[in-house]
C-alpha cells in the first residue's frame, strides 16, 4: 500500500492546505534531495484534523509537516527513515495543487525508534462507545495491549486477552482473540466487550505524536492509546487471579482464597499458596525466569473445599514456568511455549 493511499484513509487535509511552516521544495525543475522522516506523524492545524508525515532535510533541522505524498514510499509508523527523493516542480499548477511531486529514489536507512508499536506497552485512553462517540475508559480499569512476535496480549479491564496480530506496513490483522473468564462489575464487562469488539475490527494504525491510533475499515479512529512503561518485577506483592490447572487452561482462583507472590531484589521469592506459605529462590535473564524448589509450611486446610488441590496446581504451574511478561498491573508467568501458567494482579 502506497503512502498516498495510506494518508488517503485519514483525509487529504495535509496534501491540499499550504500550511504555514510546512516543508516546501526549492524551485528547481527536478532534483534529488535527502529527506528524513520521523517515526510518528502529527495532526495538522486545519479544520479536518488530518495527520501528516513529519520530515526534515538535515539531521540538525526541526521536523515539519509535509503536505505532499512520496510516491513509492511505504511508511511504517515507529521507524526513522533516511530517503533519497526526487522533487519535481511543475509549471502548470492546478488550483489546490502544491506544484511539486515527490518520488522515492532510494531508501537509505530504516531504523526502529524507541516508540514503536512492538516495543511499547500501550494503555487505552479513549475508545468508540456503542453510540459512536469517543469516550475515556472507566478510571483505573487498566486496559492495555502489547504487540510482539506476531502475538497480541493485554488486559481488557476484567480479563486478560491474547491473539494473533499480523503487521504489514501500517496495516494490522488481528485474529484468534481469546481471553480468560473472570467476572467483574456490569460496567466493566460492557466496556470490555466493546473494547475487544473494536480491537478485532481494527485494520490500520498510526502513531501520531506519542499516541497510538487504531482505525476500522471505514478509516475511523476507534481506539487511542498512550505509551506505558513496564513495571518492575520487584515493585511489590502480586495477587494471583488465575492458575493453569493442567486440564482446562487458566481458571479463576477459588472464592475466599488468596495466593500471593513477592520478589525481592536479592533473588528471593515468598508468598502464600492459599493454605500454606512458601519461599525459595528465582533467577531472571531478560524475560526468562526460573524458580528453585519451594520450601513450604505443612498445614492442611479442609475449607473451602478444593483449596489443597488448587495449592498443588499452583506449585505445579510454578515448576512449568520459564518466562514472564509484565503489563502495568499484571504479571504473567509463562511456560516455554508461551502458555500462561499463573496470572497475577498488582495488590
C-alpha positions in Angstrom: 0.0 0.0 0.0 1.5 3.3 -1.0 1.8 6.2 1.4 -0.7 8.2 -0.8 -3.3 5.6 -0.3 -2.5 5.3 3.4 -2.8 9.1 4.0 -6.0 9.0 2.0 -7.6 6.9 4.7 -7.2 9.8 7.1 -8.1 12.6 4.5 -6.1 14.9 2.3 -6.0 18.0 4.5 -2.2 17.8 4.7 -2.0 17.4 1.0 -4.2 20.4 0.0 -3.6 23.0 2.7 -0.4 25.1 2.3 0.1 25.3 6.0 2.4 28.0 7.5 5.6 26.3 8.5 5.1 23.3 6.3 8.1 22.0 4.3 8.4 23.3 0.7 10.7 22.3 -2.1 13.2 24.6 -3.8 12.2 26.0 -7.1 14.1 23.5 -9.3 12.5 21.5 -12.1 13.8 18.2 -10.8 16.3 17.5 -8.1 17.2 14.5 -5.8 17.2 15.5 -2.2 17.7 13.9 1.2 14.6 13.6 3.4 14.5 12.3 7.0 11.1 11.0 8.0 10.0 10.9 11.7 8.8 7.6 13.3 5.4 9.3 14.2 3.0 11.5 12.4 1.4 14.8 13.5 -2.0 16.4 13.3 -2.3 19.4 11.0 -3.8 22.7 12.1 -6.6 22.7 9.6 -10.3 22.1 10.3 -10.2 18.5 9.1 -7.6 17.5 11.7 -5.8 15.0 9.4 -2.4 13.5 10.1 0.8 14.3 8.1 4.3 13.0 7.8 7.0 14.8 9.7 10.1 15.4 7.6 13.3 17.4 7.6 16.2 17.7 5.2 19.1 17.7 7.6 19.8 15.8 10.9 20.0 19.1 12.8 16.8 20.6 11.4 13.4 20.6 13.1 10.8 18.2 11.8 7.9 19.9 9.8 4.6 18.8 8.4 4.8 17.6 4.8 1.8 18.4 2.6 2.8 16.1 -0.3 3.0 12.3 -0.5 6.1 10.4 -1.7 5.3 8.1 -4.5 6.8 4.6 -4.0 7.4 5.1 -0.3 5.7 2.7 2.1 5.6 4.1 5.6 5.7 2.0 8.7 4.9 4.0 11.9 7.6 3.6 14.6 10.6 3.7 12.2 13.0 6.5 11.4 13.9 6.9 7.7 16.5 8.5 5.5 15.4 8.7 1.9 16.7 10.0 -1.4 13.7 11.7 -3.0 13.3 13.2 -6.5 11.5 16.5 -6.2 9.9 17.8 -9.4 8.4 21.3 -9.8 5.6 21.7 -12.3 4.9 25.0 -14.1 1.3 24.1 -14.9 -0.2 24.0 -11.5 -3.9 23.3 -10.9 -5.9 25.0 -8.2 -5.2 23.3 -4.9 -2.0 21.6 -6.2 1.2 22.3 -4.4 3.1 22.4 -7.7 5.6 19.6 -6.6 5.7 15.9 -6.9 7.9 13.6 -4.7 9.2 10.2 -5.9 11.2 7.8 -3.9 14.6 7.1 -5.4 16.3 5.1 -2.6 15.6 4.2 1.0 19.0 4.8 2.6 18.0 3.5 6.0 15.0 2.4 8.1 15.7 2.1 11.9 13.2 1.2 14.6 12.5 4.0 17.0 12.2 3.8 20.8 8.4 4.4 20.4 7.2 1.6 18.2 4.0 -0.5 18.2 6.1 -3.6 19.0 8.5 -2.1 21.6 5.9 -0.3 23.7 3.2 -1.3 26.2 0.1 0.8 25.3 -2.6 2.0 27.7 -6.1 2.8 26.4 -7.0 6.5 26.7 -10.2 6.6 24.6 -12.5 4.1 22.8 -15.5 4.4 20.5 -18.7 3.8 22.6 -21.7 1.9 21.3 -23.2 5.3 20.5 -20.3 6.1 18.2 -18.6 8.7 20.4 -15.0 8.6 21.7 -15.0 8.1 25.5 -12.4 7.7 28.2 -12.3 4.3 29.8 -13.6 3.7 33.3 -11.0 5.0 35.8 -8.3 2.5 36.8 -9.8 -0.2 34.6 -6.2 -0.7 33.3 -6.9 -1.6 29.6 -3.7 -2.2 27.8 -2.1 -4.1 24.9 1.2 -5.3 23.7 2.2 -6.5 20.2 5.3 -8.7 19.8 6.4 -11.5 17.5 3.1 -11.9 15.8 1.1 -12.0 19.0 -1.1 -9.5 20.8 -1.7 -9.7 24.5 -3.1 -7.4 27.2 -5.7 -6.6 29.8 -9.2 -5.7 28.7 -10.4 -4.3 32.1 -11.5 -7.6 33.7 -9.8 -10.4 31.7 -6.5 -11.0 30.0 -6.8 -11.4 26.3 -4.5 -12.9 23.7 -4.4 -13.5 20.0 -2.5 -13.1 16.7 -1.5 -9.9 15.1 -0.1 -9.7 11.6 1.6 -6.3 10.9 2.3 -5.1 7.4 3.4 -1.5 6.7 0.7 0.5 8.5 -2.0 -2.2 8.5 -2.7 -4.9 11.1 -4.9 -8.0 11.1 -5.9 -9.2 14.5 -7.3 -12.8 14.8 -7.9 -15.7 17.1 -8.7 -13.4 20.1 -9.4 -15.3 23.3 -9.5 -14.3 26.9 -9.6 -15.6 30.5 -13.1 -16.0 32.1 -13.0 -13.7 35.2 -16.1 -11.9 36.3 -16.4 -8.2 37.1 -18.8 -5.3 37.5 -21.5 -5.0 34.8 -20.0 -1.7 33.7 -16.5 -3.2 33.2 -17.9 -6.2 31.4 -19.8 -4.0 28.9 -16.7 -1.9 28.4 -14.5 -5.0 27.9 -16.9 -6.4 25.3 -16.9 -3.1 23.4 -13.1 -2.8 23.5 -12.5 -6.4 22.3 -15.0 -5.9 19.5 -13.3 -2.8 18.3 -9.9 -4.4 18.6 -11.0 -7.3 16.4 -12.2 -4.9 13.7 -9.1 -2.7 13.7 -7.3 -2.8 10.3 -4.9 0.2 10.3 -2.7 2.0 12.8 -0.9 5.3 13.2 1.5 6.8 15.7 0.7 10.5 16.0 3.0 12.2 18.4 3.0 9.8 21.4 -0.4 8.4 20.6 -1.2 5.1 19.0 -4.5 5.2 17.0 -6.3 2.1 15.6 -8.8 2.6 12.8 -11.5 0.3 11.4 -12.2 -0.5 7.8 -14.0 2.8 7.3 -10.9 4.8 8.4 -12.5 5.8 11.7 -10.3 6.0 14.7 -11.9 3.7 17.3 -9.1 3.2 19.9 -6.4 5.5 21.2 -3.5 4.6 23.5 -0.6 6.2 25.2 2.8 4.6 26.0 3.1 2.8 29.3 6.4 1.8 30.9 6.6 -1.8 32.1 6.7 -2.0 35.9 9.4 -3.8 37.9 9.0 -7.4 38.9 10.1 -6.4 42.4 7.8 -3.4 42.7 5.6 -5.1 45.3 3.4 -8.2 46.1 1.4 -9.8 43.3 -2.0 -11.5 43.9 -2.9 -14.5 41.7 -6.2 -14.2 39.7 -5.8 -17.3 37.6 -3.9 -20.7 37.5 -3.3 -23.2 34.8 -4.8 -26.4 36.2 -3.2 -28.6 33.6 -6.6 -29.6 32.2 -8.7 -26.7 31.0 -6.1 -24.0 30.9 -6.2 -20.9 33.1 -9.0 -21.0 35.7 -10.0 -18.4 38.3 -8.8 -18.5 41.9 -11.4 -20.0 44.2 -13.6 -17.6 46.2 -12.4 -16.9 49.8 -8.8 -18.0 48.9 -5.7 -15.9 48.2 -2.5 -16.8 46.5 0.3 -14.2 46.5 4.0 -13.9 45.4 6.6 -11.4 46.3 10.0 -11.0 44.5 13.0 -9.4 46.2 15.9 -7.7 44.6 18.2 -10.3 46.2 16.7 -13.1 44.2 14.4 -14.4 46.9 10.7 -15.2 46.4 8.0 -15.8 49.0 4.2 -15.8 49.4 1.1 -17.6 50.3 -0.3 -20.5 48.3 -3.7 -20.3 49.8 -3.3 -22.5 52.8 0.5 -22.6 53.3 3.3 -20.0 52.9 6.3 -20.7 50.8 9.7 -19.3 50.0 12.6 -20.0 47.6 15.0 -18.5 45.0 14.4 -17.2 41.5 16.7 -16.1 38.6 16.0 -13.9 35.6 17.7 -13.2 32.4 15.8 -10.7 30.2 12.3 -12.1 30.3 13.4 -15.7 31.2 12.8 -16.8 34.8 13.4 -19.9 36.8 12.5 -21.0 40.3 14.2 -23.2 42.8 12.2 -25.9 44.6 10.0 -24.1 47.1 10.1 -24.6 50.9 6.5 -24.8 52.3 4.8 -24.9 55.6 2.9 -28.2 56.4 -0.6 -27.0 57.2 -3.7 -28.8 55.9 -6.8 -26.8 55.2 -10.2 -28.5 54.9 -12.1 -25.4 53.8 -13.0 -24.2 51.4 -13.4 -27.5 49.6 -10.7 -27.9 46.9 -8.2 -25.4 48.4 -5.4 -28.1 48.7 -5.9 -29.2 45.1 -5.7 -25.6 44.0 -2.4 -25.2 46.0 -1.0 -28.3 44.4 -1.9 -26.9 40.9 -0.2 -23.6 41.8 3.1 -25.2 42.7 3.0 -27.5 39.6 2.4 -24.4 37.5 5.4 -22.7 39.1 7.6 -25.7 38.1 6.4 -25.2 34.4 7.4 -21.5 34.3 10.3 -20.4 32.1 9.3 -16.8 31.0 7.4 -13.9 32.4 5.6 -10.8 31.0 4.7 -7.6 32.7 1.9 -5.2 31.7 1.4 -2.4 34.2 -0.9 -4.1 36.8 -0.5 -7.7 35.6 2.2 -10.3 35.7 2.1 -13.4 33.6 4.2 -16.5 34.3 4.6 -18.5 31.1 5.9 -21.9 30.1 8.4 -22.4 27.3 5.6 -22.4 24.7 4.2 -19.0 26.0 1.2 -20.5 27.7 0.1 -18.8 30.8 0.7 -20.8 34.0 -0.1 -18.2 36.7 -1.7 -14.8 36.2 -1.2 -12.2 38.9 -2.5 -8.7 39.5 -0.7 -6.0 41.5 -2.1 -5.8 45.0 
